[in-house]
Amino acid sequence: MPWVWRVIIGWEMAEESDQERTEPASPRRLEKAREEGQVPRSRELSTFAVLMAGGGVLWAMGNTLSTAMGELVRDGFSFDASLTADPADMLTRLSRQATDAILALSPVLLLLLAVALLTPMLLHGWLFSAKAIVPKFNRLNPLSGIKRMVSISGMVELGKAVAKVILLGAVAVWLFFANSEAIFSLSQESLPLAVGHLGHLVGKGFLLISGAMLVVVLIDVPFQIWNHHKELRMSREDLRQELKETDGDPMIKAQIRARQREVARRRMMAEIPNADVVVTNPTHYAVALKYSDGEMRAPRVVAKGTDLVAAKIREIAAEHKVPTLEAPPLARALYRHTELGDEIPSTLYAAVAEVLAYVFQLRHYRQAGGVAPEMPRELQVPRELDPLGAAQ
């Protein structure tokens, strides 16, 4: 039978897939499962809470409820010949009795409704997910149903059902024999008194039988939480894929960073024609400085780079006739201790002031002529700011 082999192969593949999922679910996967309505649920906890609430109400209000129901039954079976003359009176009486019955049972019904709605929140808090009610036709697959029946969850459900039958049956038998005297004595009491005692006995018995389910609940709740996290386990590939989706593909991020650097480089290169001077190493470093008197507290770095970028800075500076000054220690110190747009460090004020004084004198010489300014040679650069000087 080929379909049998397909079922067996499908189960084996599912088991291998489960074995590959060795990593606990990530917070993002847990949150996504919650959005889809996939949270730990315990039917036993809800059933236990509803039964205990119902039993408690019957025990506490047994006499009141039995009296109210007795009056309704007595009133309903009493015959009034005058009602036969007008059928509308019969409908009025039926409506009144239905209203009285609802009012008598409303505390019980409202309590059971509240317990049924609030109990599941003990496991997963408040949750409303429209995705949980969307029909999923894959659940109609008979092979999946068979797999669920022979899975660990199916075996646990079967064990719980057998345990509940045995446990509740044993408690019911014990209650009957323990209260047999009170049960048989009801026949010797008046009807109102017997009805009240019967309601109390029923409520007490119901409460004790329901309370016996606490054993099943204490087993089921931890299992449902464990099974929920087990079903959401992830493989290492799942974790890697989630990391890509969360942080982005490393290749795409690298491309974005490269484009950002290119945009920043273009913006930096566009500032070079407006610079006052370019300080060079002369080949490895190049730093362009700009100073506007009255607008800046100190000169700012508008461009900087090493090797090929430094060569490009020198090339643009030459094209736009921006003065270039070879001052290796100062160029290295400016490159190491400043970023684009930063003011120069205060410890370099004296050295940069000499450079700018030379630049302004050179600009005046080019415009008005006269004696050419002498290029500064020995600039005072603190040893600790020069990377080569500090290394020596």
C-alpha positions in Angstrom: 0.0 0.0 0.0 1.9 3.0 -1.2 0.0 5.5 1.0 1.2 3.7 4.1 4.8 4.2 3.0 4.1 7.9 2.4 2.7 8.2 5.9 5.7 6.5 7.4 8.1 8.6 5.4 6.3 11.7 6.3 6.5 10.9 10.0 10.2 10.1 9.7 10.8 13.5 8.0 8.8 15.3 10.6 10.8 13.6 13.4 14.1 14.6 11.7 12.8 18.1 11.4 12.0 18.2 15.1 15.4 16.9 15.9 17.0 19.8 13.9 15.0 22.3 15.9 17.2 22.3 19.0 17.3 26.0 19.8 14.7 27.7 22.1 12.3 30.1 20.5 13.5 33.6 20.2 11.5 36.5 21.6 10.5 37.6 18.1 9.2 34.2 17.3 7.2 34.0 20.5 5.7 37.5 19.8 4.9 36.5 16.2 3.2 33.3 17.5 1.2 35.3 20.0 0.0 37.7 17.2 -1.3 34.6 15.4 -3.1 33.4 18.4 -0.7 30.6 19.2 -0.3 30.6 22.9 -0.3 27.9 25.6 -3.8 26.7 26.5 -5.1 24.3 29.1 -8.6 23.1 28.7 -8.3 21.3 32.0 -7.6 24.6 33.8 -10.6 26.3 32.2 -12.8 23.3 33.0 -11.6 23.1 36.5 -12.2 26.8 37.2 -15.7 26.7 35.7 -16.6 23.6 37.7 -15.2 24.9 40.9 -17.1 28.2 40.4 -20.3 26.3 39.7 -19.8 24.0 42.6 -19.1 26.9 44.9 -22.3 28.7 43.9 -24.4 25.6 44.3 -22.9 25.0 47.8 -23.3 28.6 48.9 -26.6 29.3 47.2 -28.1 25.8 47.1 -30.9 26.5 49.5 -31.8 29.8 47.8 -31.7 28.4 44.3 -33.6 25.3 45.2 -36.3 27.4 46.9 -36.5 29.7 43.9 -36.7 26.8 41.4 -39.3 25.0 43.6 -41.5 28.1 43.6 -41.2 28.3 39.8 -42.1 24.7 39.3 -45.0 24.9 41.8 -46.3 28.0 40.1 -45.9 26.5 36.7 -47.8 23.3 37.5 -50.6 25.1 39.3 -53.8 25.3 37.3 -55.9 28.4 37.1 -59.2 27.9 35.2 -59.5 31.6 34.4 -56.4 31.4 32.1 -58.2 29.1 29.7 -60.5 31.9 28.7 -57.8 34.1 27.3 -54.6 32.5 25.7 -52.8 35.9 26.0 -52.8 35.5 29.8 -51.0 32.2 29.4 -48.3 33.8 27.3 -47.9 36.6 29.9 -47.6 34.0 32.7 -45.0 32.0 30.7 -43.0 35.2 30.0 -43.1 36.1 33.7 -41.9 32.7 34.7 -39.0 32.7 32.2 -38.0 36.1 33.5 -38.0 34.9 37.1 -36.0 31.8 36.1 -33.4 34.0 34.4 -33.2 36.3 37.3 -32.8 33.4 39.7 -30.0 31.8 37.7 -28.3 35.1 36.5 -25.7 35.1 39.4 -24.6 31.6 38.5 -24.5 32.3 34.7 -22.7 35.6 35.0 -20.1 34.1 37.4 -19.5 31.1 35.1 -19.2 33.4 32.1 -16.6 35.6 33.8 -14.6 32.6 35.0 -14.6 31.0 31.5 -13.3 34.3 30.0 -10.8 35.2 32.6 -9.2 31.8 33.4 -7.2 31.5 30.1 -5.6 34.8 30.9 -3.7 33.2 33.7 -1.5 31.5 31.1 -1.1 34.1 28.4 -2.8 37.3 29.5 -5.2 39.3 27.4 -5.1 38.3 23.8 -7.3 39.0 20.8 -6.1 37.7 17.4 -8.3 37.7 14.3 -5.8 35.3 12.7 -6.8 32.6 15.1 -10.3 32.3 13.7 -9.2 32.3 10.0 -9.9 28.8 8.6 -6.9 26.7 7.9 -7.7 23.9 5.5 -4.5 22.0 6.2 -6.0 21.0 9.5 -8.4 18.9 7.5 -5.6 16.7 6.3 -6.2 13.2 7.6 -2.5 12.4 7.7 -1.9 15.3 10.0 -4.8 14.2 12.2 -3.3 10.7 12.5 0.0 12.1 13.3 -1.5 14.2 16.1 -3.2 11.1 17.5 0.0 9.2 17.9 2.1 12.1 18.9 3.2 12.9 22.5 0.4 15.4 22.8 -2.1 12.8 21.8 -0.8 10.3 24.3 -0.9 12.9 27.0 -4.5 13.7 26.1 -5.4 10.0 26.3 -3.7 9.6 29.6 -5.5 12.7 31.0 -8.9 11.3 29.9 -8.2 7.9 31.5 -6.9 9.6 34.7 -10.0 11.9 34.9 -12.4 8.9 34.6 -10.6 6.9 37.3 -10.1 9.9 39.6 -13.5 11.4 39.4 -15.2 7.9 39.6 -13.3 7.1 42.7 -14.2 10.5 44.3 -17.9 10.1 43.4 -18.1 6.6 44.9 -16.4 7.8 48.1 -18.8 10.7 48.3 -21.8 8.5 47.9 -20.8 6.1 50.7 -19.6 8.9 52.9 -23.0 10.8 52.6 -25.3 7.8 52.1 -26.9 8.4 55.5 -27.7 12.0 54.7 -29.0 11.0 51.2 -31.4 8.4 52.5 -32.6 10.7 55.3 -34.0 13.1 52.8 -37.0 10.9 52.3 -38.0 11.5 55.9 -37.9 15.3 55.7 -40.5 17.7 54.5 -40.3 18.8 50.9 -39.0 22.3 51.4 -36.4 21.1 53.9 -35.4 18.1 51.8 -35.0 20.3 48.7 -32.6 22.7 50.6 -30.6 19.8 52.0 -30.4 18.2 48.6 -29.1 21.4 47.0 -26.4 21.6 49.7 -25.4 18.0 49.2 -25.3 18.4 45.4 -23.2 21.5 45.7 -20.8 19.9 48.2 -20.4 16.8 46.1 -20.0 18.7 42.9 -17.3 20.9 44.5 -15.4 17.9 45.8 -15.5 16.0 42.6 -14.4 19.1 40.7 -11.7 19.8 43.2 -10.2 16.3 42.4 -9.4 17.6 39.0 -6.8 19.8 40.5 -4.3 16.9 40.2 -4.9 16.8 36.5 -4.6 20.6 36.2 -1.2 20.6 38.1 0.1 18.1 35.5 -1.5 19.6 32.4 -0.6 23.3 32.8 3.2 22.8 33.0 3.0 20.3 30.1 1.0 22.7 27.9 3.6 25.5 28.6 6.5 23.1 27.8 4.8 21.7 24.7 4.1 25.2 23.4 7.7 26.2 23.6 8.7 22.8 22.2 6.5 23.4 19.1 8.1 26.8 18.6 11.7 25.6 18.8 14.0 26.8 16.0 16.9 25.4 14.1 20.1 27.3 13.7 19.2 28.1 10.2 15.9 29.6 11.5 17.9 31.8 13.9 20.2 33.0 11.2 17.3 33.8 8.9 15.6 35.7 11.7 18.8 37.6 12.4 18.9 38.6 8.7 15.3 39.7 8.8 15.8 41.7 12.0 19.2 43.3 11.4 19.2 43.1 7.6 21.2 41.1 5.2 24.9 41.7 5.9 25.6 42.1 2.2 22.8 44.7 1.8 24.0 46.5 5.0 27.5 46.6 3.6 26.2 48.0 0.3 24.3 50.6 2.2 27.3 51.6 4.3 29.4 51.8 1.1 26.8 54.1 -0.5 26.7 56.2 2.7 30.5 56.6 2.6 30.3 57.5 -1.1 27.7 60.2 -0.4 29.7 61.5 2.5 32.9 61.5 0.4 31.1 63.5 -2.4 29.8 66.0 0.1 33.3 66.3 1.7 34.9 66.8 -1.7 32.4 69.6 -2.5 33.6 71.5 0.6 37.2 71.5 -0.5 37.0 74.5 -2.9 35.7 76.6 0.0 38.6 75.6 2.3 41.3 78.1 3.3 44.2 75.6 3.3 45.0 71.9 2.9 47.6 70.5 5.3 49.4 67.4 3.9 51.9 64.8 5.0 52.7 65.3 2.0 51.5 62.0 0.4 49.7 59.9 3.0 47.5 62.5 4.8 45.5 65.5 3.7 43.3 67.7 5.9 41.3 70.7 4.6 40.6 73.6 7.1 38.1 76.4 6.9 37.9 79.5 9.2 35.4 82.4 9.0 36.2 85.2 11.4 33.1 86.1 13.4 31.2 82.9 12.4 33.4 80.2 13.9 35.1 80.0 17.3 38.0 78.0 15.8 38.9 76.6 12.4 37.0 73.5 11.3 37.9 70.4 9.4 35.9 70.2 6.2 37.7 67.3 4.5 40.3 64.7 5.4 41.6 61.4 4.1 44.6 59.2 3.5 46.3 57.7 0.5 44.0 57.8 -2.5 41.5 60.1 -0.8 44.3 62.4 0.3 45.5 62.5 -3.4 42.0 63.4 -4.5 41.8 66.2 -1.9 45.1 67.6 -3.1 44.0 67.4 -6.7 40.7 69.3 -6.1 42.6 71.9 -4.0 45.0 72.4 -6.9 42.2 72.8 -9.4 40.5 75.5 -7.3 43.8 77.2 -6.2 43.4 76.3 -2.5 46.8 76.7 -0.8 48.5 73.5 0.2 51.0 73.3 3.1 53.3 70.4 3.8 53.3 69.9 7.6 53.5 66.2 8.3 53.2 66.3 12.2 50.3 68.7 12.0 48.5 66.7 9.2 48.8 63.5 11.2 47.6 65.1 14.4 44.6 66.7 12.7 43.6 63.5 11.0 43.9 61.4 14.1 42.1 63.8 16.6 39.3 65.4 14.6 36.2 64.3 12.6 34.5 66.1 9.7 32.9 69.3 10.9 34.8 69.3 14.2 36.7 72.3 15.5 40.5 71.7 15.8 41.7 70.8 19.3 42.8 73.7 21.5 46.3 72.3 21.8 46.7 72.8 18.0 45.6 76.5 18.0 49.1 77.9 17.9 50.2 75.7 15.0 47.0 76.2 13.0 47.2 80.0 13.7 50.7 80.1 12.0 49.3 78.2 9.0 46.3 80.5 8.6 48.5 83.6 9.0 50.7 82.3 6.2 47.6 81.6 4.1 46.2 85.1 4.6 49.5 86.7 3.8 49.8 84.5 0.7 46.4 85.5 -0.4 47.3 89.2 0.1 50.5 88.7 -1.8 48.7 87.2 -4.8 46.2 90.0 -4.9 48.5 93.0 -4.1 52.0 91.8 -4.8 54.9 92.7 -2.6 57.2 90.4 -0.6 56.2 86.7 -0.7 55.5 85.3 2.8 57.8 82.7 4.1 56.3 79.2 4.5 56.3 78.1 8.2 58.7 75.2 8.8 58.8 74.4 12.5 55.2 74.2 13.7 54.6 73.5 17.4 52.7 70.2 17.5 52.5 68.4 20.9 54.3 65.1 20.7 51.5 63.2 22.2 49.1 64.3 19.4 51.3 63.1 16.6 50.8 59.4 16.0 54.4 58.9 14.9 55.8 61.1 17.6 53.9 59.3 20.3 55.1 55.9 19.0 58.8 56.9 19.2 
